[in-house]
Amino acid sequence: MKFRWTIIAAVILALTSCVKDTDPFDNSVPSRSADRKGVSGLHFDKLMILYSEGYNNLMSYLDNNFDQLCEGYIPGKWENNAIVVFSHASVNRSDWETDTEPVVFRIYKHYDKVVRDTVLVYPKETLSVDTTFMKQVLNDIRDKYPSDSYGMVYTSHGTGWLPKNYKKSDETGLLAVTGIGAQFDGPYSGYSYYQLDIDEFKAALPYHLDYIVMDACLMGGVEVVYEWRDLCDYLVASPGEVLAEGFDYINISRRLLEGDEPDLVGVCEDYYNMNKDNGDATVGLYDCSKITALAQACVPIFENHRANVLSLRPSQVQSFNYSYQYHFDFRDILVKLGATDEELAPVDAALADLVIYKNATEEFLNNHIATYSGLSMFLPTTSWPVLNGRYKSTSWNQATGFVK
């Protein structure tokens, strides 16, 4: 999830930084060729999808993120690039009982104004944190906005690989899990929520993306990258929690759309620079095609040092945790298990290929960052038999045999 520092009431659907187009189907400007299709008559070179799931306590922050986005680079109405937004938000910070309509809209510059054209409205009673619905939305976007290239910025809650229905009551001393998305339901006091596991999120994506930027907590884990290795070419995520203010939305569209290729290193650097002086941040950029080599390099280490897995104390390992107690530095786990330099050599080579960019502030939510590989991994303990059992079914664990 995005970590929540303060509570601010706002309404995400009141997007005051934008004006509404009086004629979204204006045909006065011809399309670039007669066979171009889509709601605006254009076929784009690059399309950035902002998937904003805010029917939860992050609503006001996502509203601010959108306002910041409108301050930055917004393509013109007839340019080759486009930004399309999916938004589902509650009516205010504490009302999760009043149904609201999920919407899809395009934002663009027209006569020096940022215009919002709403092109799809879904029923108020829609459960948007749902694999089938998310797949429908993404297919609807592709149908309305044909493009040579698609990328997605996803902003909401997240807890990495953790199973969505894992509750605090399952084991002593652990927090409940909000999963990916986290659509809240019910009164402010005693609400429940819907969520997605990483495999459900994977099933919700109907086509390959050039990149995914996860503006959500704890998604920079080796388990996530391995599960999503075929979803996108590159993944940007944080091994630790993300402050509720999120990524740098003023610059994000410029980074992703203006150049010949998306500047994902720039996205990471912008996020780190936002937080390096007065905040807390961990961030990584992963080449998803390289994760299989890392799994292969880990197999002999896990086999040779299996006896140490459950005896390794979490306090001995570099942690990225604040609200949760599950995410630890990937390489530091291997070191603390007793892996030799010889065993670590192929791991380090694979990490160098996989992790294109990594950075972390010196202090992270009351944790001192002494070592940082750019990836997190779950560390099982004898205190968490239920969670250990759930971990065995992850694709990463099945490929590496970490927990048996």
C-alpha positions as CSV (number, residue, x, y, z in Angstrom):
1,M,0.0,0.0,0.0
2,K,1.0,3.6,-0.1
3,F,1.9,4.6,3.5
4,R,-0.6,7.0,5.0
5,W,0.9,9.9,7.0
6,T,-2.0,12.3,7.4
7,I,-5.8,12.3,6.6
8,I,-7.0,14.9,4.0
9,A,-10.5,15.1,2.7
10,A,-10.9,15.8,-1.0
11,V,-12.8,14.6,-4.0
12,I,-10.8,13.1,-6.8
13,L,-13.6,13.5,-9.4
14,A,-13.6,17.3,-8.9
15,L,-10.5,17.7,-11.1
16,T,-10.2,21.5,-10.9
17,S,-7.0,21.7,-12.9
18,C,-8.8,20.5,-16.0
19,V,-11.6,21.8,-18.1
20,K,-14.1,19.7,-20.0
21,D,-14.0,19.5,-23.8
22,T,-17.2,20.9,-25.3
23,D,-16.9,18.5,-28.2
24,P,-14.8,15.4,-27.6
25,F,-15.7,14.0,-31.0
26,D,-14.6,17.1,-32.9
27,N,-13.6,16.1,-36.4
28,S,-12.5,19.5,-37.7
29,V,-8.9,18.4,-37.6
30,P,-8.3,15.3,-39.9
31,S,-6.7,12.2,-38.6
32,R,-3.2,11.3,-39.7
33,S,-4.5,8.6,-42.1
34,A,-7.8,7.4,-43.3
35,D,-7.5,4.0,-41.5
36,R,-6.9,5.5,-38.0
37,K,-9.5,4.3,-35.5
38,G,-10.4,5.1,-31.9
39,V,-12.6,7.6,-30.1
40,S,-10.6,10.6,-31.3
41,G,-9.8,9.2,-34.8
42,L,-6.1,8.8,-34.0
43,H,-3.7,5.9,-33.7
44,F,-1.0,6.9,-31.2
45,D,2.7,6.1,-31.1
46,K,2.8,5.9,-27.3
47,L,0.0,5.7,-24.7
48,M,0.5,6.1,-21.0
49,I,-2.3,4.6,-18.9
50,L,-2.7,6.1,-15.4
51,Y,-4.6,3.4,-13.4
52,S,-5.8,5.2,-10.3
53,E,-7.6,2.9,-7.8
54,G,-8.6,5.3,-5.1
55,Y,-11.8,4.0,-3.5
56,N,-9.9,3.9,-0.2
57,N,-8.1,6.1,2.2
58,L,-5.6,7.3,-0.5
59,M,-8.3,9.2,-2.4
60,S,-7.1,12.7,-1.6
61,Y,-3.5,11.9,-2.4
62,L,-4.4,10.5,-5.8
63,D,-6.4,13.6,-6.4
64,N,-3.2,15.6,-5.7
65,N,-1.2,13.4,-8.0
66,F,-3.6,14.1,-10.8
67,D,-3.4,17.8,-10.3
68,Q,0.4,17.6,-10.4
69,L,0.2,15.5,-13.6
70,C,-1.7,18.4,-15.2
71,E,1.1,20.8,-14.2
72,G,3.6,18.8,-16.3
73,Y,3.8,17.6,-19.9
74,I,0.3,17.0,-21.4
75,P,0.3,16.0,-25.1
76,G,-1.7,18.1,-27.5
77,K,-5.0,16.8,-28.8
78,W,-3.5,15.8,-32.1
79,E,-0.1,14.7,-31.0
80,N,1.2,11.2,-31.5
81,N,1.3,10.5,-27.7
82,A,-1.6,10.3,-25.3
83,I,-2.5,10.0,-21.6
84,V,-5.6,8.0,-20.6
85,V,-6.7,7.7,-17.0
86,F,-8.9,5.2,-15.2
87,S,-10.2,6.5,-11.9
88,H,-12.4,5.1,-9.2
89,A,-12.6,7.1,-6.0
90,S,-14.9,7.5,-3.0
91,V,-16.9,10.7,-2.6
92,N,-14.7,11.7,0.3
93,R,-12.0,10.4,2.6
94,S,-14.3,8.6,5.0
95,D,-17.4,7.6,2.9
96,W,-17.0,4.1,1.6
97,E,-20.7,3.3,1.4
98,T,-21.8,5.8,-1.3
99,D,-21.2,4.1,-4.6
100,T,-19.4,6.1,-7.3
101,E,-18.9,5.5,-11.0
102,P,-15.5,4.3,-12.2
103,V,-14.5,6.4,-15.3
104,V,-12.0,6.4,-18.1
105,F,-11.0,9.7,-19.6
106,R,-8.3,11.2,-21.8
107,I,-6.4,14.3,-20.9
108,Y,-4.8,16.5,-23.5
109,K,-3.8,20.1,-24.2
110,H,-6.1,22.1,-26.5
111,Y,-5.7,25.9,-27.0
112,D,-3.3,26.0,-24.0
113,K,-5.9,24.4,-21.7
114,V,-5.7,20.9,-20.2
115,V,-8.9,19.1,-21.2
116,R,-10.5,16.1,-19.7
117,D,-12.7,14.0,-22.0
118,T,-14.6,11.3,-20.2
119,V,-15.2,8.5,-22.7
120,L,-16.3,5.5,-20.5
121,V,-18.5,5.4,-17.4
122,Y,-19.1,2.2,-15.6
123,P,-22.0,1.4,-13.2
124,K,-21.9,2.8,-9.7
125,E,-22.1,-0.6,-8.1
126,T,-19.0,-1.8,-10.0
127,L,-16.4,-3.7,-8.0
128,S,-13.3,-2.3,-9.6
129,V,-10.8,-4.3,-7.7
130,D,-11.6,-7.4,-9.7
131,T,-9.6,-9.3,-12.3
132,T,-12.4,-9.5,-14.9
133,F,-13.3,-5.8,-14.5
134,M,-9.7,-4.6,-14.7
135,K,-9.2,-6.7,-17.9
136,Q,-12.3,-5.2,-19.4
137,V,-11.1,-1.6,-18.6
138,L,-7.7,-2.2,-20.2
139,N,-9.3,-3.8,-23.3
140,D,-11.7,-0.9,-23.5
141,I,-8.8,1.5,-23.4
142,R,-7.0,-0.4,-26.1
143,D,-10.1,-0.4,-28.3
144,K,-10.7,3.3,-27.8
145,Y,-7.1,4.3,-28.1
146,P,-5.1,2.2,-30.5
147,S,-1.4,2.6,-30.0
148,D,1.9,1.1,-31.1
149,S,3.1,1.1,-27.4
150,Y,1.3,0.9,-24.1
151,G,2.7,1.5,-20.6
152,M,0.9,1.8,-17.2
153,V,1.4,3.8,-14.0
154,Y,-0.6,2.0,-11.3
155,T,-1.4,3.9,-8.1
156,S,-3.1,2.5,-5.1
157,H,-2.3,0.2,-2.1
158,G,0.0,-2.7,-2.3
159,T,1.7,-5.3,-0.1
160,G,3.9,-7.2,-2.5
161,W,3.4,-11.0,-2.8
162,L,1.4,-11.3,0.4
163,P,-1.9,-13.2,0.0
164,K,-4.9,-10.9,-0.1
165,N,-7.0,-12.8,2.5
166,Y,-4.2,-13.2,5.1
167,K,-5.5,-11.7,8.3
168,K,-3.9,-10.6,11.5
169,S,-5.8,-13.3,13.3
170,D,-4.2,-16.0,11.3
171,E,-1.0,-15.7,13.3
172,T,0.1,-13.8,16.4
173,G,1.5,-10.3,16.0
174,L,1.1,-9.7,12.3
175,L,-0.9,-7.1,10.5
176,A,-3.8,-7.7,8.1
177,V,-2.9,-7.4,4.4
178,T,-4.5,-4.9,2.1
179,G,-3.3,-6.5,-1.2
180,I,-3.2,-4.7,-4.5
181,G,-5.9,-2.1,-5.1
182,A,-7.8,-2.3,-1.9
183,Q,-11.3,-1.1,-2.6
184,F,-12.9,-0.3,0.8
185,D,-16.5,-1.2,1.6
186,G,-18.7,-0.1,4.5
187,P,-18.6,2.5,7.2
188,Y,-15.4,4.3,8.3
189,S,-15.4,2.2,11.4
190,G,-15.4,-1.5,10.7
191,Y,-15.0,-1.4,6.9
192,S,-13.9,-4.4,4.9
193,Y,-12.0,-4.3,1.5
194,Y,-11.5,-6.1,-1.7
195,Q,-8.1,-6.7,-3.1
196,L,-6.0,-8.5,-5.7
197,D,-3.1,-11.0,-5.3
198,I,-0.1,-10.7,-7.6
199,D,-1.3,-13.6,-9.7
200,E,-4.8,-12.1,-10.0
201,F,-3.2,-8.8,-11.1
202,K,-1.2,-10.7,-13.6
203,A,-4.4,-12.3,-14.9
204,A,-6.1,-8.9,-15.2
205,L,-3.6,-7.6,-17.8
206,P,-4.8,-8.7,-21.3
207,Y,-1.8,-7.5,-23.2
208,H,1.9,-6.9,-22.8
209,L,3.1,-3.6,-21.6
210,D,6.4,-1.8,-22.3
211,Y,6.6,-0.8,-18.6
212,I,4.6,-0.8,-15.4
213,V,5.3,1.8,-12.7
214,M,3.9,0.6,-9.4
215,D,3.2,3.6,-7.2
216,A,2.2,1.3,-4.4
217,C,4.0,-0.1,-1.4
218,L,6.2,-3.1,-1.3
219,M,6.0,-4.1,-4.9
220,G,9.8,-4.3,-5.5
221,G,10.0,-7.9,-4.3
222,V,11.7,-10.8,-6.1
223,E,8.4,-12.7,-5.8
224,V,6.5,-9.9,-7.7
225,V,9.1,-9.5,-10.4
226,Y,9.2,-13.2,-11.1
227,E,5.4,-13.6,-11.2
228,W,5.1,-10.6,-13.6
229,R,8.1,-11.5,-15.7
230,D,6.0,-11.8,-18.8
231,L,3.6,-8.9,-18.2
232,C,6.0,-6.1,-19.2
233,D,9.5,-5.4,-20.3
234,Y,10.4,-3.2,-17.3
235,L,9.0,-2.7,-13.8
236,V,9.5,0.3,-11.5
237,A,8.7,-0.5,-7.9
238,S,9.7,0.1,-4.3
239,P,11.0,-2.8,-2.1
240,G,9.7,-0.8,0.9
241,E,6.7,1.3,1.5
242,V,5.8,4.4,-0.6
243,L,4.8,7.6,1.1
244,A,1.2,8.5,0.4
245,E,2.4,11.5,-1.7
246,G,3.6,9.0,-4.3
247,F,5.9,9.5,-7.2
248,D,6.8,12.7,-9.0
249,Y,3.7,13.3,-11.1
250,I,4.8,16.7,-12.4
251,N,7.6,15.0,-14.4
252,I,6.4,11.5,-14.9
253,S,4.6,12.0,-18.3
254,R,7.6,13.9,-19.7
255,R,9.8,11.0,-18.7
256,L,7.5,8.4,-20.2
257,L,6.3,10.0,-23.4
258,E,8.5,12.8,-24.7
259,G,11.6,10.8,-25.6
260,D,12.1,8.0,-28.2
261,E,12.0,5.5,-25.3
262,P,10.5,5.8,-21.8
263,D,13.0,7.3,-19.4
264,L,12.4,4.9,-16.5
265,V,15.7,5.7,-14.8
266,G,14.5,9.3,-14.8
267,V,11.2,8.2,-13.1
268,C,13.2,6.5,-10.4
269,E,15.6,9.4,-9.9
270,D,12.8,11.9,-9.7
271,Y,11.1,9.8,-7.0
272,Y,14.4,9.4,-5.0
273,N,15.2,13.1,-5.4
274,M,11.8,14.1,-4.0
275,N,12.5,12.2,-0.8
276,K,16.3,12.2,-0.3
277,D,16.4,15.2,2.0
278,N,13.2,15.2,4.0
279,G,11.6,11.8,3.2
280,D,12.1,8.1,3.0
281,A,12.4,6.1,-0.2
282,T,13.5,2.8,-1.8
283,V,13.2,2.3,-5.5
284,G,14.3,-0.1,-8.2
285,L,14.0,-0.6,-12.0
286,Y,13.9,-4.2,-13.2
287,D,14.5,-5.7,-16.6
288,C,11.9,-8.5,-16.3
289,S,13.5,-10.7,-18.9
290,K,16.5,-11.2,-16.5
291,I,14.7,-12.6,-13.5
292,T,14.9,-16.3,-14.6
293,A,18.7,-16.2,-14.5
294,L,18.5,-14.9,-10.9
295,A,16.2,-17.8,-9.9
296,Q,18.6,-20.3,-11.4
297,A,21.5,-18.8,-9.5
298,C,19.6,-19.0,-6.2
299,V,18.7,-22.7,-6.5
300,P,22.1,-24.1,-5.2
301,I,22.3,-21.5,-2.4
302,F,18.8,-22.4,-1.1
303,E,19.6,-26.1,-1.3
304,N,23.0,-25.8,0.4
305,H,21.8,-23.6,3.2
306,R,18.3,-24.8,3.8
307,A,19.0,-25.7,7.4
308,N,19.6,-22.0,8.2
309,V,16.4,-20.6,6.7
310,L,14.1,-21.0,9.6
311,S,16.8,-20.3,12.2
312,L,17.7,-16.9,10.7
313,R,16.3,-14.1,12.9
314,P,14.7,-11.2,11.1
315,S,16.6,-8.8,13.3
316,Q,19.8,-10.0,11.7
317,V,18.8,-9.0,8.2
318,Q,18.4,-5.6,6.5
319,S,14.7,-4.7,6.8
320,F,12.5,-2.3,4.7
321,N,9.5,-2.7,7.0
322,Y,7.4,-0.2,8.9
323,S,3.8,-1.3,9.0
324,Y,4.7,-4.8,8.0
325,Q,7.3,-7.3,9.0
326,Y,7.8,-9.4,5.9
327,H,10.1,-7.6,3.5
328,F,13.9,-7.9,3.8
329,D,16.8,-7.2,1.5
330,F,17.2,-10.0,-1.0
331,R,20.9,-10.3,-1.1
332,D,21.4,-9.7,2.6
333,I,19.2,-12.8,3.2
334,L,21.6,-14.9,1.1
335,V,24.6,-13.5,2.9
336,K,23.1,-14.1,6.4
337,L,22.2,-17.7,5.3
338,G,25.9,-18.3,4.9
339,A,26.3,-18.1,1.1
340,T,30.0,-18.0,0.1
341,D,31.6,-15.5,-2.3
342,E,31.8,-18.3,-4.9
343,E,28.0,-19.0,-4.5
344,L,27.2,-15.3,-4.6
345,A,29.1,-14.6,-7.8
346,P,26.4,-15.8,-10.2
347,V,23.8,-14.1,-8.1
348,D,25.6,-10.8,-8.3
349,A,26.0,-11.2,-12.1
350,A,22.3,-11.9,-12.4
351,L,21.4,-9.0,-10.2
352,A,23.6,-6.6,-12.2
353,D,21.5,-7.6,-15.3
354,L,18.2,-7.5,-13.6
355,V,18.4,-4.3,-11.5
356,I,19.0,-1.5,-13.9
357,Y,18.7,1.2,-11.2
358,K,18.5,1.2,-7.4
359,N,18.6,3.8,-4.8
360,A,17.5,4.3,-1.2
361,T,17.6,7.0,1.4
362,E,20.0,6.4,4.3
363,E,17.2,6.2,6.7
364,F,13.9,4.5,5.7
365,L,10.9,4.7,8.1
366,N,13.1,4.3,11.2
367,N,15.3,1.7,9.5
368,H,18.9,2.4,8.7
369,I,19.8,1.2,5.2
370,A,23.2,-0.4,5.6
371,T,23.0,-2.6,2.5
372,Y,20.6,-2.4,-0.5
373,S,20.4,-4.8,-3.4
374,G,17.3,-3.1,-5.0
375,L,15.1,-6.1,-4.3
376,S,13.2,-7.5,-1.3
377,M,12.4,-11.1,-0.4
378,F,10.2,-12.7,2.2
379,L,12.0,-14.3,5.2
380,P,10.1,-17.2,6.7
381,T,10.3,-17.8,10.5
382,T,8.9,-20.5,12.8
383,S,6.5,-17.9,14.1
384,W,4.6,-17.7,10.8
385,P,3.6,-21.3,9.8
386,V,0.4,-20.2,8.0
387,L,2.2,-17.5,5.9
388,N,5.1,-19.9,5.3
389,G,2.7,-22.4,3.9
390,R,1.1,-19.8,1.6
391,Y,4.6,-18.8,0.4
392,K,5.3,-22.3,-0.9
393,S,2.8,-21.8,-3.7
394,T,4.4,-18.6,-5.1
395,S,6.0,-19.0,-8.5
396,W,9.3,-17.7,-7.2
397,N,9.4,-20.4,-4.5
398,Q,8.4,-23.1,-6.8
399,A,11.2,-22.1,-9.2
400,T,13.9,-21.9,-6.5
401,G,12.8,-24.2,-3.7
402,F,13.5,-21.5,-1.0
403,V,10.9,-22.9,1.4
404,K,10.1,-26.6,1.5
